[in-house]
């Protein structure tokens, strides 16, 4: 799992007056809105005695710890200690606070410490704010690794077999040659013409033996991390889907998805489109939750890849390049130990948090959070060539 990327931490509609607990990259956070309604995200551990801030309350746009009432502002700095309100607040009384952007109906947080100039951009999703596009939102929870899920979304070849009863064409599994385009250091996509079977009946389940061509473009963006899909159905009709596959931990993922359509835009059909999208996720989940090894292998020799896997390989290369730059997120601590004594010692160790950008300017912190070496990324392809 990678730090120093933008992640979707919640849908905008999910963050209202209450505190919202969030788990990402194996770490716990608390999301809330300040007095001006701006979304905020803090590390979910009070530096006084380790209580969960998410179990507390939102008071005057700040987070109040449930244990001793310490309050933290949107920047993570402690503003109030009820037991000694007149005393100076210790300099180390602060938790990590992360940059947040609210866009396209989602709350994005930058989980890392890089300065603003070195952070990746958000994916371009102009259609999500287009008044001529009907957009619906949803979530889906997976018992599967995030990289496996993203790669699945980039895979043209699985549709005839996994989705043969929904949109794939089992009698047309061939994949034409395609080129992978990489417009910047953070994304890639490919386009080809797929064959969609024509079906009839009330639920469109009965095959007719006929096919129609669908111009299909799928891609990825490391912020999110997102898998994108654009379908040109003919008659000027278009469907756009973006799925932000957010790692909860190494083996669990929450997907925030949006679907936009330029046709049949009545809200009365939203439930039907939503159900279709969730059906496709469930078809994928049935396969991915049984994949072994659960995580993408580190080496290239333990799996056999072919030309039709080119887009997945491009994504995998980008991820590995960022890992080699030191962007792996450290585990929060307190893991399994071999003996009872080792277990007690393990549970006494300091908690690791994902360092926020303020750690580059402030040196007084109670919790451990390793800073990332700042290496400008002109292009990830350059990084691949160097490694």
LUMLUMPA-170908 format. One record per residue: x, y, z of N, C-alpha, C, CB in turn; residue in one letter. Coordinates in pm, whole numbers, plus 50000, padded with zeros to 5 digits. Atoms other than C-alpha are relative to their C-alpha. Glycine has a CB too. Layout:
XYZXYZXYZXYZA/...
***
This chain:
500844988150000500005000050000500885012450000499055000150121X/499174988350024501275034349905499515012350078500035003149851X/500304986849947501435067350091500325010349893500795002850133X/499734988850091501845101549925499115000049877501444999649957X/501004999450106498745096849711498715005950058499744985849940X/501344995649961495285112049718499084987850006499445010749899X/500955010949983492635088049849498615005850027500444990650114X/501374996449966488855090549860499714994250138498984994849893X/500245004649864488015088850230498524999150034500695009350098X/501455000549974484245094050211499275006949887499665006850137X/500884992150086481365105549999499625012750075498734991949959X/500344987349935480485141850065498744998950085499825010949895X/501275001249928476985131750175500144992050129498964993549911X/499805008049879478435108350441500595008150114500894988249970X/499354991949897480215136250627499105011950033501415004749954X/500954989649961477685157750811500445006350132498564994350012X/499694993549872477635169151175500854991250092498725003850070X/499315009149909479115138151340501424997149950499224987050015X/498685004950038482675125151342499844987249919500884997650125X/500065011850085483365098451081501304992250012499725003949853X/498775008249996485865070451156500324994549862499854988550102X/499555004650130487915060350853501244991250020500315012049904X/498815008549999490395031750805500554999049858499694985950057X/499325000450129492875034450517501434995450022499965013849930X/498615004549996496205017250450500344993350133500945011949977X/499805006449870495744998350777500045009650116501254992349998X/499954989749897495715031350972498595005750024500985011449961X/501304994249965492795047951152500065015149999499534994950137X/500104985550009491675083651090498605004250046500285005049856X/501324994349970488815106551186499765011649906499905004550149X/500404989150090487035128850935498885008050066499534994449862X/501044991449943484865158651030499975013149921500265002650151X/500114986850061483735192950918500245010750107498615001949934X/499744989249906484995224851081498835009750001501315007349964X/501124990749986482855255151165499585006249867500375011050097X/500334994650132483005266750800499514989249905501215007049941X/500505010950083481875232850671501064993149918498965004949911X/498925006450076485285223150530500324986350058501255008950000X/499645013449957486175186450543501434999750052499824989949885X/498685001449938489145177350765500264985350027500095008350132X/499635013849967491075145250834501205000350093500314991849871X/498925001149902493225137351139500314985450027499625007350130X/499665013149949495095107151264499144997250124501514999050034X/500995003349896492765088751503500664994650126498994989949946X/499425004249872494845087351821500385012350080501234990749978X/499674988749913494985112352104501394997950058498945001650113X/498625001449953498595119152203500115000850152500875010849938X/499964999649854497625122252569500084985950056498765007350056X/499995013749951496675086152651499484990149895499164999050127X/500245009650108495995070352312498574996849967500664987750033X/501405002950030492205072152298499695002549852499085008550088X/500464997850137490375070451965499225013049992499134988149952X/500704987250016489405105551861498654998249932500855009749920X/501265002350072486695091451633498884995850094500204989449893X/501015003949902484925078751946499535012050083500554989250092X/500374988049924484665114452076498865007749937501195008950013X/501074991550050482535144051973500585011649919499145005350116X/499664987750071482635173151733499465011750081499425000149855X/500384988649916482615204951943500565012749936500544998350147X/499594987450062482695239151777500954997949882500665009050104X/499205002650117484145224451461501354993750028500205012449926X/498765006949964486925205951647499674986150051500795008150108X/500185013549949487435170251766500344999850148500874989849921X/499785001249856487055163952137500214985450036498815006050080X/499675013649959488715132852277499014995150105501454999350055X/500995005149904486285110252468500574996850138499354987849945X/499385004549876488825102552742500185011450100501354993649971X/499754988749910489945135852890499575013449940501485000650035X/500564987850056488285161152660500965008949926499395007750106X/499084991950079491385173452478499375002749864501384993049985X/500574996350130490365192152162501105002749899499095012350014X/499064998250110492115192751827499315007249884500574986349953X/500544992750114491575217251543500244992549870500625013849992X/499885006450130491505209351173501424997649956499315008149898X/498585002050033495305212251153500664989750091500745013150010X/499475010149910495735186351431500615005450128501014992249930X/499404994049881497005210751693498985000350114500515014349969X/500874999749883495565207252043499695014550038500664992650118X/500424986349969493555238252134499485001650143498925004349904X/500644998849869492125229852478500274987350081498465002549986X/499825010949904493025208152780499175003350122501524997950038X/500934996049893490095209553026500594999050141498774991549992X/499475001849864492105197053328500905011650043500774987150008X/499154988549965494425227553311499845010749891501514995750016X/500334990650108492775253953091500885012449995498585004350014X/499184987949997495125282053200501474997249967499905006650135X/498595003450022498395263153145500335000049851500314986350061X/499555000550139500475264352830499834985849945501485004549988X/500185013150064499585236152590501354995249948498955000749884X/498705005050045502665214252526500135000349848500224985850051X/499774999250144504225218152182499744986749931501435004449972X/500225013050063503955180652121498554995650002500844989650069X/501425003449995500205181152182499375002849864499285008050113X/500534998550135499305176951816499974986349933500845010149916X/500095012350079498255149051581500135003849853498654992450026X/499824997350142498825145851209498685003849934500604987849930X/501154995550077496385165350991500365000349852499525014050047X/499665002550141496195158850617499245009649907499684985549963X/500684991650098495385180650314498734993149948500945003449883X/501295005450044491765175950202499445008849889498994999250119X/500704993250110489945185149879498654993249983500834999749866X/501345005550025486195180649822499645002849855498945006250097X/500234998450143485425174349456499224987949946501345001649925X/500785010450068482975154349238499154991850098500934990749924X/500825007249903480895145049543500794991050092498984992049929X/499125008149916483895128749712500925008850083500824990249914X/499014993449916486265138949992501324992849980499565000150151X/498695005550028489875133449889500995005050105500475003949857X/498974996149904492735133550141501364995449948499714994150140X/498625003650037496465133850071500654993650121500815012549951X/499425007349888497945107150296501504998849980499364986050016X/498564999750015501585116550302500545013250049500404997649855X/499324988349946504115143050390500635008949894501054995750097X/499334992350104505255156350052499495014349995499804993349865X/500454986150021505165194049993499075000649880501225009449980X/501074999150101502385206149767500524998449858499285013350013X/499485000450136504585209749457500354985949956501215008849988X/499595013650033505555172949474498854990050002501064995450095X/501135009349990502075158249518499404997249862498915005750094X/500665003050127500285140349234498705007849986499724984949988X/501284993250019497205156449078498844990550026499905005849858X/501215008150001493645144349111499684996049856498815007650065X/500345004050137492265125448810499025009849938499404985950000X/500964991250068490435146648549498684992849978500585005049865X/501335006350009486725138148580498965010649967499634992750134X/500874988850034485035167048403498554995549982500495006849874X/501365004750024482015145848309499184999050130500044986449932X/500715001649874481175141348679499315012950044500964995550107X/500614987149966480295178548702499245006049883501065009750047X/500694995450119478615181348360498494999150022500424991849875X/501444999749978474965191848388499254991349900499495014249993X/500645008450101474195171448075500234985250021500515003949864X/499735014049968475345139048237499284996650130501524997350012X/500675004949880473205119848485500994991450078498704991949965X/498975006649922475565108548765499374993450122501105010050042X/500415007049878474915082549034501264995350073499054987949967X/498875003949916477205072549323499674987150074500355011250101X/500195011849918477745041049525501304995550062499404988749918X/498825006049939480145020149730499914984949987500135004250150X/499955014750002481254983949729501194995750083500094994449853X/498935005149914483324964449983500474986449952499524999250146X/499385012150052485744937249874500844993150108500875003349880X/499025007949925487574909250052501124996649903499354987050063X/498965001950101490464914049812500975011850006499384998849858X/498934990250001493684933449762499735010949896501334993449973X/500324988550086493444968149604500684999149864500415012850069X/499335001050129496054961449333499334989849910501464996550019X/500725010150077494254930049223498715005949941499674987850089X/501284994250045491014949949199500235010249890499265006650119X/499724990350105492534978649000500374992949870501145009550043X/499605007250121494174954348758498824993149934501074989750033X/501215005950056490854936348716499225010049917499124994450112X/500724989750074489294969248608500675004149870499845012050086X/499254996650122491994973248341500054988349902501415004350035X/499865012650072491534938048206498864998349899500014988250098X/501005002150104489714935647872499594985349988500535005149866X/500195014050038490074897847847499094992050093501334993349993X/500815008049908488074887048153498515001549977500335003750141X/501434997150015484734901648042499194988349943499825011949912X/500835010950054483554872047825499764988750098500644994549876X/500095011449912484094847848112499385003450136501364994150020X/500544995949870483334866648434498645006849983500985009550071X/501234992350022480584888448285499224995249878500345014949984X/500645005450119479254865248017498495001049998500384985949985X/501454998749996475674869148136499535014450018499444991450112X/500404986149980475764906848182500385008749880500645005650127X/499644992050117477794923847907501094993549915500445013750043X/498945006550076480614900647797499454991049890500884991850093X/500385008550113480544880147477500824987250004500195007449864X/499225012349990481624844147552500404994249865499224989850076X/499675005350132481584835847180500945009149923498744997849920X/499054990850063483874865447100501075004250101499265012649943X/499024996549897486764863747351501295006249947500354987850079X/498754994950055489454875847110500185014850033500034998049848X/499654986249970491234908347201500895005349889500705001350140X/499184993950105492484930146918501225006850062499175010149919X/498814992949952495924946046947499635014250040501105000149891X/500264986449956495914978847137501295006050054498895000450108X/498854992649949498385005547248499655006150135500445010949900X/500174993549871498825017947603500535014349990500734992150113X/499604985950000498905055947625500235004650143498925008849931X/499664994849868500535073447920500125015149990501334993750055X/499974985550017499585110447912500825007450103498625005350002X/499194993749897501455118148236500594989250088499165010050085X/499315009549913503395102048519499064992150089500995007250085X/500915005749902500255091948707498894991549940499395010850080X/501145006750060497905076048455500384992749873498895010049971X/499845007150126497545053148157498644995049954501004988450014X/501275005150050494755040947932500214993049866498965011449986X/499985007050128493975019547629498584999549945500604985550015X/501304999950066491145018447375499944988849897499725013749934X/500255009750107489684991047158498504998549981500664986350033X/501415002550031486404979647006499634986250053499735001149846X/500475012649943484594952847207498704995949933499805001450154X/501255005250051481754930647092499054997550116500244986949919X/500995002349895478664932547309498854991949942499495013550058X/501105008150052476044905247265498665007150015499954986750072X/501374994749994472494915947187499124989650067499465003649857X/500875009049928470014900747429498585005449998500494998150144X/501404996049997466264901447455499344994650127499274995049874X/500725004049880463614895447717499945011350099500654987950064X/500234989449902462524915548018501285004250069499004995450103X/498754997049931465904913148191501204999449907500204990450115X/498925000450099467944911247869501004988950030500725013649995X/499135011349968469304876847962500084989949884499494993050125X/500055010050107468404857047647500805004749880498544997049959X/499144996050111471134858247381499304998149866501314991950002X/500575000950135470124864547020501014995149898499475013649957X/498955003850095473454855246862500565011849923499464989949904X/499524987950067473884890946734500915007950094498815008749953X/499084991849923476554915746845499995014349949501424994249995X/499794986150040477094953246844501385004150050498865009450057X/498674995349963480394971546859499895011350103500775004749876X/499934989749895481224992547167501445004750010499484994650138X/498664994349985484215015847165500265001550150500135013849925X/499735001149857485775009447505501385005850031499924985350047X/498724995049952488475029347681500064998150150500215015049962X/499815002049856489735018448020501375005250039499844985050039X/498744994249957492495033548227500125000550150500155013949943X/499764998849856493965040848567500585013750030500944988950050X/499334988249944495025070648774500414996450140499085012849997X/499485004249871497205065749080499345007250117501485002250005X/500804993649896495185091149278498654993150004499855015449974X/501275007249985492155073649416500164987350081499434996749864X/499585001550139493565049749306498814995949915501154989549987X/501205001350081491085050149021500194991049879499545013549956X/500145006650129490105026848742498865007049927499734984450016X/501004992650076488185044748468499544991849880500565013649954X/500575007050114485915031748193499085009449924499244987350045X/500874992150087484335049847899499464990849891500765012249938X/500665008350100481815032147675499245009049903499044989750067X/500734992850104480635047447347499074990149933500985006749896X/500995010150037477425029047268499375002349864498944999450103X/500684996850125476445045346938498895010150025499434987449935X/501044989749989473835072246867500425011450092498704993950050X/499534989549912476045095547068499874996950148499285012549971X/500155003949859475285076447389501364996450059499014988150014X/498735002949934478115073747640499784997150147500985011849982X/499975003049857478675058347981501425002150049499514985450030X/498714998549933481545069048208499904994350141500445015050004X/499955005749865482485049948521501395002350058499634984749999X/498724999049929485215057948772499824992950134500455015050021X/500035007549875485985035149065501285002850076499834984849974X/498854997449913488285046949343500124988250096499845013650078X/499825012349922489595014449495500945002950117500554988449911X/499254995049885490705024949843500414988550091499175010350079X/499575010949912492855000450046499625002850146501514997949989X/500264999549856491374995450392501204993950072498674992450037X/498755006349959494224971450459500454991549883499844991550132X/499435007450112496224946850250499004990949931501174991950047X/500915009950055493304922950199498545004549996500094987450079X/501364994750004490234945550218500015013749932499385001150143X/500054987850081489204973649986498585005449999500484997349856X/501304993550018486364998749975500055008149871499625009150122X/500084993050127485355011649634498925010750005499744990249885X/500954989150024483715045549584499895001449849500475013650068X/500154999750145482235045949234498965010349958499614986249948X/500964990950065480445070349006499744995049859500535014749998X/500375003250138478585063048684499255011949941499144987049993X/500694989250069477575090048438499474995049866500945012049979X/500595004050128475255085348140499415012149930498924989150020X/500504988850080474275108747858498644997049941500985003449889X/501275004350059470995090747781499104994750112500224989149890X/500955005249901467865079147964500285006050137500074984650007X/499524993049881468615105348225498965001850110500515013249960X/500994998849894465415102548425500474993150128498674994249955X/499615006349873466085095548795499284986750025499725009450115X/500745012449980463505067548772500804987749959498705000549923X/499185011250047466135045948600501294998350079500325001849854X/498765000749924468895052448852500174986550069500065011150104X/499915012749927468085021149054500414988749907498664996850067X/499665010550094468334999648744501495000549962499145001149874X/498574998850033471765013248646500874996650120500315014349950X/499235003049880472965010849005500074984950023499385007050123X/500035014549980471874974549032500884992849899498564994949990X/499165006250102473624966148706501485001450036499725006349862X/498604997949964476884981348824500414991250119500265014750033X/499715008349884476714963249159500044985249963498975002350110X/499965013850046475984930648979501364996749939498884997549897X/498695002150061479204934648780501094999150107500335011449900X/499045000749889481174941749100499924986350069499745011350102X/500165012949933479724910249258500574988649916498544997450030X/499415010150087480724889648955501525000050011499575002349854X/498544999049983484294902548988500434995050138500465014649981X/499645003749863484304897449365500054984950017499015006150098X/500035014549989483414860649328501324993749956498864994449917X/498705005050046486724855849144501135005450087500235004049853X/498864993649935489004880749321500184995850145499855015049993X/499835003949860488294869249675500624986250015498665000450071X/499365013349996489694835149582501364999849930499094989649934X/498724999450071492804847049395501154997150096500195013949932X/498785002649922496174834249522501235002649912500014985450056X/499994993749867498474848849624499055011950003501435004550038X/500994989349989496084874849757500515013249947499575001650145X/499394987650047498504903149678500804997549873500905006150110X/499225001150123500254909949348501444996250035499965013249919X/498635004149968503634891949350501015011149973500394987549921X/498944990250021506784912749379500774997249872500955000150118X/499225003650119508574893649103499134998549877500764987250024X/500715001050128507634891348736499924985749949500675008749895X/499905013550053508404854348695498974990450058501364994750025X/500955009149936505714839648921498625000249935499875003450145X/501224999950079502904848848680500375000849852499075011950041X/499774999750144502644844748303499105010549937499754986049936X/500754989150062501574876348119500144999349848500485013750053X/500024999650146500664881247753499695014249955498964989949942X/500174986550053500144911247523498715006650045500054999749851X/501284994249960496534915947625500015004950145498884989949981X/499854995249862497794922747981500795013050008500684989450085X/499074988750005499744953647873499595011450093500105005249859X/500434988849916497624979048061500204996950148498525003449973X/499745003949861497784959548387501485000750033499474985950026X/498564999649977501534956448350500495014450015500754993049884X/499634985949989501854993948294499655005550139499305008449891X/500404995849865499935000048618500944994150104498554995750030X/499145006749904502054974648805501395006350003500104985049967X/498694993450006505254991348685499995013350073500435002149854X/500094987149930504075025048813500024998050151498725007649959X/500065002649857503255010649156501374995850053498964989250031X/498695004749954506604992849185501025011450003500514988649911X/499084988750002508485024449088499805009050122499825008249871X/500264991849883506785043849369500414992950128498525003950007X/499525007549883507505016149618501515001750016499644985049986X/498554998849995511185018349527500445014250036500604996049868X/499694986449960511075055849591499715002450149499215009949915X/500254998649857510125049249953498585003850034500925010250057X/501384996249977506375054049921499144989250063499395004249872X/500775010149929505335022050097499555005550135500834987150018X/500534995449871503095029950393500414990250109498465001549994X/499595008649890504565016550717498774995350076500965007550095X/501135004949920502214994550923499875007850129500164985050031X/500204991849879500695011151231500684994450123498545001350028X/499365005949883502444986751470499114989650063500355010750102X/500705010349922501324960651724499544988549912498805006050072X/500315011750081501534929951504500024987250082500964998949885X/499985012749931501534892851587501414997050050499514988749906X/498705003749943504334879551805500024985250030500305008250129X/499875014449988505684844551861499694995050141501404995849962X/500235004449863505274843352241499225010650076501334996950071X/500764990649919503244859452516500865011950041499444993050124X/499104989149961506274879552632500235009449883501354994450051X/499794991750119507004891452279498755008049967500414991449880X/501254993150029503334900252239499845012250090498824990650017X/500114988749907503404922452551500975011149960500284995550145X/499024990150044506574939452429499555006949872501364993449978X/500474994350126505064944252083498935010550025499454989149908X/501104990849972501994961152229500445012550076498944992950077X/499464988249933504214985452423500715009449904500954995750109X/499254991950094505944998352113499185012049952500434991649881X/500664987850046505205032651979499194997349873501035011049974X/500845000950119502435035851723500655008149887498565005050030X/499554992650119503535045551373498805006249932500774990849903X/501064993350075501405070751188500565004049864499455012450078X/499584994850130501495082950830500315014950018498904997649889X/499574986249979503475115350845499225009549910501505001549975X/500704989750077501615146650731500995010849957498845006250084X/499064989750048503185176650548500545009150109499335008349898X/499544990949894503425197150871501274995150067498915001950103X/498785005349937506205174050992501275005349934500004984849995X/498824994250066508545190650741500355013650061499755001549849X/499764986849941508185223550930500044999850152498935009549956X/500095000949854507535212151287500694987250045498515000450048X/499235011749956509885188551474499494993950129501445003850017X/500485004949872507945183751798498744991549981499715011750097X/501115009450018505745152651767500134989050105499994994149856X/499995010849902504745125852016500064986349932498765000850088X/500085012850069504105097951763501014999449886498594997649947X/499025002050106506545083151513499325000849863500714986650017X/500474999250138506055091851147501165003449909498875010549985X/498804998250082508865087350897499725009149880500534986549951X/500124991250117509365114750636500524993049876500775013150024X/499615005550129509725106050269501055008849935498784998449907X/499054991850076512795117250073499295006749883501184991449949X/500654992850109511665144149830500804997949872499885015250033X/499375002450130512515132349477499015004249894500424984849984X/500954995750104510805151849198499794989049897500505012849931X/500345010450096509015128548961499655006549867498834991150051X/500274994850134509395141348605499124990449925501315002649922X/500845010450056507965108548486500344986950068500184998949846X/499765012749938507515074548637500744990749906498714993850044X/499265008150095508875059348318501505002250018499575003349856X/498614997449971512175076548399500464992150123500235014950021X/499665007649880512075060248742500164985449966498935001850107X/499875013950039511505026448582501334997449931498864995949908X/498755001850072514495031348357501205000250093500155010849895X/498874998749907516685040448653500114988150093499855012750083X/500005010949902515685010148861500374986749935498634998850067X/
***
